[in-house]
Amino acid sequence: MNGKKVGIIIGAVAAGAVLIIAGVLAAIFLIGKKTDVYRVIKVMSAEGHCYVTRGEIKDLEAYDGMALQSGDSIHVDGNSSLVLMLDEDKLAYVEQNTDFNIIAEGTAKDSRSKIELVRGALTCEIQNSLSSGSTYEVDTPNSTMAVMGTSFRMEVTDVDTIREVLESGAVQPSMLFMGKTLENSGMDGYNTITRLTITDGVVKVQLHDENGNKVGDEIVFNVNTDVLIGGNDTQSNLLKQITGLDLSTFPEITIDFFNDIAEGSGKMVISGSDLKSQQAANNGPHTVTFMYKNTVFGIQTVPYNSTATEPVFKPTLTGSWDVDFDIPVTDDLIVYWKE
């Protein structure tokens, strides 16, 4: 081999080595950068039918292990549930008939997490204390909850639905609780009711109207507290604050979620024995309430773990009930007509 060829080969090898080193350094830089910005948002479990809307893409059916993105909108059908995880230590246990948006910004170390709860109920568990640069909020139509390390449940219901369900005589534990509690305060003038139940830690609440305008100063609520907030497009008011939690005012799926937290991190003011007793008491029969535009269309009483029957008559010619009639009923259920 002559000197010229050797020089070319050596030069090529040297150039290749430079490229490899540059590639390795770039990969290390990118991996490091990815570690800084990456937020884990994952579906831990999806029972029944849960759907994700992502930009122009609609009705992606959620599945166990599915990766979600910041900005996704999630709908949980009737007789369905979802467990969501953020950053390995933040969990959201989502109940049936729930719609929410999820926003996750920042880094896993300094995270900014927000759940925009439009309708329905979910229980949040933050297993580790947030860093000084991190925030975790749940926003509802009439208030924003800011928390550190805690577990708490949020429920958003429109007043018309509460009124119709109560007048129908259907047994819906949480709505019955809210309706009775609001009898003295009155439901007239309010569009939505938010129920905040704190089972561990402290939650800071900022009231706001349905247009997002702040009302009053921030309020701090402690563990073992049930709070009801009413709001419309011009006002938001604290309607009731109750010390102590009555398990009989929660649906069975809530008790199941509370029990999961108690058996996991243990961050619950409620004892495991109380949860097990309430689970046994909740085993049916259950009431299935069919709703059409905030009006009760029909009611069925279904034995525990049996299926509901689709009503013979339909509210409109086009549309469907947002429930799978093949899934056994294990809780009181409200089913909405979708057009």
C-alpha positions as CSV (number, residue, x, y, z in Angstrom):
1,M,0.0,0.0,0.0
2,N,1.5,3.4,-1.0
3,G,1.7,6.4,1.3
4,K,-1.0,8.2,-0.4
5,K,-3.6,5.5,0.1
6,V,-2.4,5.1,3.8
7,G,-3.0,8.8,4.3
8,I,-6.4,8.6,2.8
9,I,-7.4,5.6,4.9
10,I,-6.0,7.2,8.1
11,G,-7.8,10.4,7.2
12,A,-11.0,8.6,6.6
13,V,-10.7,6.7,9.9
14,A,-9.9,9.9,11.7
15,A,-12.9,11.6,10.1
16,G,-15.1,8.7,11.0
17,A,-13.9,8.7,14.6
18,V,-14.7,12.4,14.8
19,L,-18.2,11.8,13.4
20,I,-18.7,8.9,15.9
21,I,-17.5,11.0,18.8
22,A,-19.7,13.9,17.6
23,G,-22.7,11.5,17.4
24,V,-22.1,10.2,20.9
25,L,-21.8,13.7,22.3
26,A,-25.0,14.7,20.5
27,A,-26.8,11.6,21.8
28,I,-25.7,12.3,25.3
29,F,-26.8,16.0,24.9
30,L,-30.2,14.9,23.6
31,I,-30.7,12.2,26.2
32,G,-29.8,14.7,28.9
33,K,-32.1,17.3,27.4
34,K,-34.9,14.8,27.1
35,T,-34.5,13.8,30.7
36,D,-34.9,17.5,31.6
37,V,-38.2,18.0,29.8
38,Y,-39.9,14.7,29.6
39,R,-43.1,14.3,31.5
40,V,-44.7,10.8,32.0
41,I,-48.4,10.8,31.5
42,K,-49.7,7.2,31.3
43,V,-53.0,5.3,31.6
44,M,-52.5,2.8,34.4
45,S,-55.9,1.1,33.9
46,A,-59.0,1.8,31.8
47,E,-62.2,0.0,32.6
48,G,-65.2,0.1,30.3
49,H,-65.0,2.8,27.6
50,C,-62.7,5.8,28.0
51,Y,-61.9,8.1,25.0
52,V,-59.0,10.6,24.3
53,T,-59.3,13.6,22.0
54,R,-55.9,14.9,20.7
55,G,-56.1,17.9,18.5
56,E,-58.1,16.9,15.4
57,I,-58.0,13.2,16.4
58,K,-61.1,12.2,18.3
59,D,-62.4,9.1,20.1
60,L,-59.1,7.3,20.6
61,E,-60.0,4.5,23.0
62,A,-57.8,4.5,26.0
63,Y,-56.0,1.3,27.0
64,D,-53.7,0.1,29.8
65,G,-50.2,1.6,29.3
66,M,-51.3,4.2,26.8
67,A,-49.1,7.3,26.8
68,L,-51.0,10.6,26.9
69,Q,-49.8,14.1,25.9
70,S,-50.2,17.5,27.5
71,G,-53.4,19.0,26.0
72,D,-55.3,15.7,25.7
73,S,-59.0,15.7,26.6
74,I,-60.4,12.6,28.2
75,H,-64.0,11.4,28.4
76,V,-65.0,8.5,30.7
77,D,-68.3,6.8,29.8
78,G,-71.0,5.7,32.2
79,N,-70.1,2.5,34.1
80,S,-66.4,3.1,33.3
81,S,-63.3,4.3,35.1
82,L,-59.7,5.3,34.5
83,V,-56.5,5.6,36.5
84,L,-53.9,8.1,35.2
85,M,-50.3,8.5,36.3
86,L,-48.0,11.6,36.0
87,D,-44.3,11.5,36.8
88,E,-44.4,8.2,38.6
89,D,-45.8,9.7,41.8
90,K,-49.0,11.6,40.9
91,L,-52.2,9.6,40.4
92,A,-55.7,10.5,39.3
93,Y,-58.5,8.0,39.8
94,V,-61.3,9.0,37.4
95,E,-64.9,8.0,37.9
96,Q,-67.7,7.4,35.4
97,N,-69.3,10.3,33.4
98,T,-66.2,12.5,33.7
99,D,-64.7,14.9,31.2
100,F,-61.4,16.6,31.8
101,N,-58.3,18.1,30.1
102,I,-54.8,17.5,31.2
103,I,-51.9,20.0,31.0
104,A,-48.4,18.9,32.0
105,E,-45.5,21.4,31.5
106,G,-42.0,21.9,32.9
107,T,-39.8,19.0,33.9
108,A,-40.4,16.0,36.1
109,K,-38.3,17.8,38.8
110,D,-40.0,21.2,38.5
111,S,-43.4,20.2,37.1
112,R,-46.5,22.3,36.4
113,S,-49.6,20.0,36.3
114,K,-53.2,21.0,35.8
115,I,-56.4,19.0,35.5
116,E,-59.3,21.0,34.1
117,L,-62.3,19.1,35.4
118,V,-65.3,19.9,33.2
119,R,-67.8,17.4,34.6
120,G,-67.7,14.3,36.8
121,A,-65.4,13.2,39.6
122,L,-61.8,12.2,40.3
123,T,-59.6,11.5,43.2
124,C,-56.0,12.8,43.1
125,E,-53.1,11.3,45.1
126,I,-49.7,13.1,45.2
127,Q,-47.4,10.6,46.9
128,N,-44.3,12.8,47.3
129,S,-44.1,16.5,48.3
130,L,-43.8,18.8,45.3
131,S,-40.5,20.7,44.8
132,S,-40.5,24.5,45.4
133,G,-40.7,25.0,41.7
134,S,-43.6,22.6,41.1
135,T,-47.4,23.1,41.1
136,Y,-50.4,20.8,40.9
137,E,-53.8,22.3,40.3
138,V,-57.4,21.1,39.6
139,D,-59.5,23.7,37.9
140,T,-63.3,23.5,37.9
141,P,-65.9,25.9,36.5
142,N,-66.1,27.8,39.8
143,S,-62.8,27.3,41.6
144,T,-59.1,26.3,41.4
145,M,-57.5,23.9,43.9
146,A,-53.8,24.2,44.5
147,V,-52.1,21.4,46.5
148,M,-48.8,20.1,47.7
149,G,-48.5,16.5,49.0
150,T,-52.0,15.2,49.6
151,S,-55.0,13.1,48.5
152,F,-58.4,14.7,47.7
153,R,-61.5,14.1,45.6
154,M,-63.2,16.7,43.3
155,E,-66.7,16.4,41.9
156,V,-68.4,18.8,39.5
157,T,-72.1,18.6,38.8
158,D,-74.6,21.0,37.2
159,V,-77.4,22.1,39.5
160,D,-80.2,21.1,37.0
161,T,-79.0,17.5,37.0
162,I,-78.9,17.4,40.9
163,R,-82.4,18.8,41.0
164,E,-83.8,16.4,38.4
165,V,-82.2,13.3,40.0
166,L,-83.4,14.2,43.5
167,E,-87.0,14.9,42.2
168,S,-87.0,11.5,40.4
169,G,-86.3,9.7,43.7
170,A,-83.2,7.9,42.3
171,V,-80.6,6.9,44.8
172,Q,-77.4,8.7,43.9
173,P,-75.3,9.1,47.2
174,S,-73.2,12.1,46.3
175,M,-76.0,14.0,44.6
176,L,-78.3,13.2,47.6
177,F,-75.7,14.6,49.9
178,M,-75.2,17.7,47.9
179,G,-78.9,18.3,47.5
180,K,-79.7,17.9,51.2
181,T,-76.7,20.0,52.2
182,L,-77.8,22.8,49.8
183,E,-81.4,22.9,51.0
184,N,-80.6,25.7,53.5
185,S,-78.3,27.6,51.2
186,G,-80.5,27.1,48.1
187,M,-79.5,26.0,44.6
188,D,-81.3,28.8,42.8
189,G,-78.9,31.1,41.0
190,Y,-76.1,28.6,40.6
191,N,-75.2,26.6,37.5
192,T,-72.5,24.2,38.9
193,I,-71.7,22.7,42.3
194,T,-68.1,21.6,43.1
195,R,-67.6,19.2,46.0
196,L,-64.1,19.0,47.4
197,T,-63.3,16.2,49.8
198,I,-59.8,16.3,51.5
199,T,-58.6,12.9,52.8
200,D,-55.0,14.0,53.5
201,G,-53.0,17.2,53.5
202,V,-54.0,20.8,52.7
203,V,-55.7,22.3,49.7
204,K,-55.7,26.0,48.8
205,V,-58.8,27.1,47.0
206,Q,-59.3,30.2,44.8
207,L,-62.9,30.9,44.0
208,H,-63.7,32.3,40.5
209,D,-66.7,32.7,38.3
210,E,-67.3,30.6,35.2
211,N,-65.4,33.2,33.1
212,G,-62.3,32.8,35.2
213,N,-62.5,36.0,37.2
214,K,-61.2,35.6,40.8
215,V,-63.7,36.0,43.6
216,G,-62.3,36.9,47.0
217,D,-59.0,35.7,48.6
218,E,-57.5,32.2,48.6
219,I,-59.0,29.9,51.2
220,V,-57.1,27.1,52.9
221,F,-58.9,23.8,53.8
222,N,-57.4,21.1,56.0
223,V,-57.6,17.3,56.0
224,N,-61.0,15.5,56.9
225,T,-63.0,18.3,55.3
226,D,-65.9,18.3,52.8
227,V,-66.6,21.6,51.0
228,L,-69.3,22.6,48.6
229,I,-68.9,25.6,46.2
230,G,-71.6,27.0,44.0
231,G,-70.9,29.2,40.9
232,N,-72.2,30.8,37.7
233,D,-70.9,33.2,35.1
234,T,-70.8,36.1,37.6
235,Q,-70.2,34.7,41.1
236,S,-68.7,31.8,43.1
237,N,-69.5,31.2,46.8
238,L,-68.5,28.8,49.5
239,L,-71.9,27.1,50.4
240,K,-70.9,24.6,53.0
241,Q,-67.9,23.4,55.0
242,I,-68.2,20.2,56.9
243,T,-65.6,18.6,59.2
244,G,-65.6,14.8,58.9
245,L,-66.3,12.5,56.0
246,D,-69.4,10.4,55.7
247,L,-68.5,7.4,53.5
248,S,-72.2,6.6,52.8
249,T,-72.4,9.8,50.7
250,F,-69.9,8.4,48.1
251,P,-70.5,6.0,45.2
252,E,-68.9,2.5,45.4
253,I,-66.2,3.4,42.9
254,T,-65.0,6.2,45.1
255,I,-64.7,3.8,48.1
256,D,-62.7,1.4,45.8
257,F,-60.3,4.2,44.9
258,F,-60.0,5.4,48.5
259,N,-59.2,1.8,49.4
260,D,-56.5,1.6,46.7
261,I,-54.8,4.7,48.2
262,A,-55.1,3.3,51.7
263,E,-53.5,0.0,50.7
264,G,-50.8,1.8,48.6
265,S,-49.3,4.9,50.1
266,G,-51.6,4.9,53.1
267,K,-52.4,8.6,52.8
268,M,-56.0,8.4,54.0
269,V,-57.6,9.8,57.1
270,I,-60.2,7.0,56.6
271,S,-59.3,3.6,58.1
272,G,-59.1,0.4,56.0
273,S,-61.7,-1.3,58.1
274,D,-64.2,1.5,57.5
275,L,-63.6,1.3,53.8
276,K,-64.1,-2.5,53.7
277,S,-67.4,-2.1,55.7
278,Q,-68.6,0.5,53.3
279,Q,-67.7,-1.6,50.3
280,A,-69.8,-4.5,51.7
281,A,-72.7,-2.1,52.3
282,N,-72.6,-0.8,48.7
283,N,-73.1,-4.2,47.0
284,G,-76.5,-3.3,45.4
285,P,-79.0,-3.3,44.2
286,H,-78.1,-0.2,42.2
287,T,-80.1,2.6,40.5
288,V,-79.5,3.4,36.9
289,T,-80.8,6.8,35.9
290,F,-81.1,7.8,32.3
291,M,-80.7,11.5,31.6
292,Y,-81.6,13.5,28.5
293,K,-80.6,17.2,28.5
294,N,-80.6,17.4,32.3
295,T,-84.0,15.7,32.5
296,V,-84.6,12.2,33.9
297,F,-85.7,10.0,31.0
298,G,-86.1,6.8,33.0
299,I,-84.9,4.8,36.0
300,Q,-84.0,1.1,36.5
301,T,-83.1,-0.8,39.6
302,V,-80.4,-3.4,38.8
303,P,-79.1,-6.2,41.1
304,Y,-75.4,-5.9,41.9
305,N,-73.1,-7.2,39.1
306,S,-76.1,-7.5,36.7
307,T,-76.5,-5.6,33.4
308,A,-78.9,-2.7,32.8
309,T,-81.5,-2.9,30.0
310,E,-81.4,-0.4,27.2
311,P,-84.7,1.6,27.2
312,V,-87.2,0.6,24.5
313,F,-87.9,4.3,23.6
314,K,-85.2,6.8,22.7
315,P,-85.2,10.5,23.4
316,T,-84.3,11.4,19.7
317,L,-84.1,9.5,16.4
318,T,-80.3,9.8,16.3
319,G,-77.9,9.3,19.2
320,S,-77.0,6.7,21.8
321,W,-76.6,6.2,25.6
322,D,-73.0,6.7,26.8
323,V,-72.7,3.3,28.4
324,D,-72.0,-0.3,27.4
325,F,-75.0,-2.4,28.3
326,D,-72.9,-5.5,28.3
327,I,-70.9,-4.3,31.3
328,P,-72.3,-5.4,34.7
329,V,-73.5,-2.6,37.0
330,T,-71.5,-2.4,40.3
331,D,-72.5,1.1,41.3
332,D,-75.3,3.6,41.1
333,L,-75.1,4.9,37.6
334,I,-76.2,8.0,35.6
335,V,-76.4,7.4,31.9
336,Y,-76.5,10.4,29.5
337,W,-77.9,10.5,26.0
338,K,-75.3,11.6,23.3
339,E,-76.4,13.0,20.0
